[in-house]
Structure formats: C-alpha cells, structure tokens
Amino acid sequence: MDYINLDAKNLGIGGDIGWKATVWIGGMIHELGHGLNASHNRMNKTLAPTLGTALMGSGNSTYGISTTSLTATTAATFNNSQVFSTVTRNDWYGAASAEITSLSSSYSNDKIIISGKFTTTKPVNDIVVWHDREPFGGNNDYDAVQWATKIIGQDSFRFECPLADFYDLNGNYEMRIGFMHVNGSRSTLGYAYNFVNNVPDLSKVVTHKLLPTTGWSILGSDSNESGAPQAMC
C-alpha cells in the first residue's frame, strides 16, 4: 500500500498514525499467518495476563500497542510448515488424512479431558484442539480457545483443558481436533457439545466426526393424514 506512514517505527506512538500502523502492519502479519495455514484462535484466559492477545485472534488491533503473541496451536502449525522446516520433502501439502479410532471425553477437576487413538495416512508431529463457541468456524472462530500437544507413542493423544481458560461457560460449542501432518497438511475432525449450568455436557462427543449441515436437500418424504412429513432423507 502506497502509504508514507506505513512504517514499523510508528507502532505504539499513539494517535491516528500509530493506530494505522498497528491495524495495517499487524493486519498484514495476521494475514501472513493465514498464508502459513494458521487458524483464528484466542489466547487462553489464564495466559492472557502475561502473553496478551493472540496474533491470530484480534492481534491485528494490538500489535505494537500491547503484548501480542502466538498461541500454542499457531506455533504447532508453524512447526509443520515448509517455511520453517529444515527438512527437504517432495510432498509438501500433499493429500493426508486422519481418523480417530477411539475417543474418550470426561469432565473432572474443572477440566475437560479428551484422549484417544488415531490412524493417519501421513505421520503427524503435533495435535491441536480448539473449543469454539457458537457461531462456529469461518470468521466466527476468533474466540476459539486452544491447546496443542505432541503425540503419545505412535497413535495416541490426550488433552486437559481447564475451564479456567474459557471465557464463556454457556451455550453450544464445537470441539475441533487437528492433526498436523509432517508435510504441512492438516486434518480436522469436529465434535459438538454444550454447557449446562456452567458444566460441559460431553455426551455427544463420540468417535464419529460431525456430518456437514450445508447443502442438504429432501429427496423424498412420507406424510400422515395431517400432511406433516414422517420421514425425510
């Protein structure tokens, strides 16, 4: 952008020039993160006092003004990025997939505990989890708190997600588990749950991933005498 004041020296100086430096430079770095496959996320609540705002959250409005950091999931993404790799590969960002073969979810000691086993078509270095409050995904996931972990052995993972790191203990959530493949690709599986009286109801977190809810159509139906449909597919 041909803007004479777009200079890092103007970060944090205040006023209109300082604000524009934050928005445009911070915004550029935020979008660069997307270019390296990083997803939106929010700094976990207990970490925010020291690590500030997540760059891939609303960090484009804090960069150069207050502490702005990479979250664990963003770091895990970059850890498997070609840009930062010292390994030569011929399959960067090639097809890869993951399936969870067993999944356990529980709530104990004010923590959501998720563990499971998986299979993949490409090895993974890191596994991440996002807890995204409704509305989900797209440009609605800036508020998704997150955790990252290394695999256990060859095919297992475990997350402990303290409720103290959540900002809102109400409503519907989507928990997305992301497998960071060594070739930079990512496989993501999503699971629905909700909070009841500030306690997570994890009964719907099962092995099978969520079916997409867009693009559905009625192929046939049967109705009773009142005309109300009895079956649809």
ABEGO torsion letter per residue (X at the ends): XBBAABBAAABGAEEAAAAAAAAAAAAAAAAAAAAAGBBBBBBBAAAAAAAEBBAABAAAAABGABBBBBBAAAAAAAAABAAABABBBAABGBBBBBBBABBBBBBBGGBBBBBBBBBBABBBABBBBBBBBOBBEEAAAAABBBBBBBBBEAABBBBBBBAAABABABEBBBBBBBBBBAAGBBBBBBBBBBBBGGBBBAAABBABBBBBABGBBBABBBBBAAGBBABBX
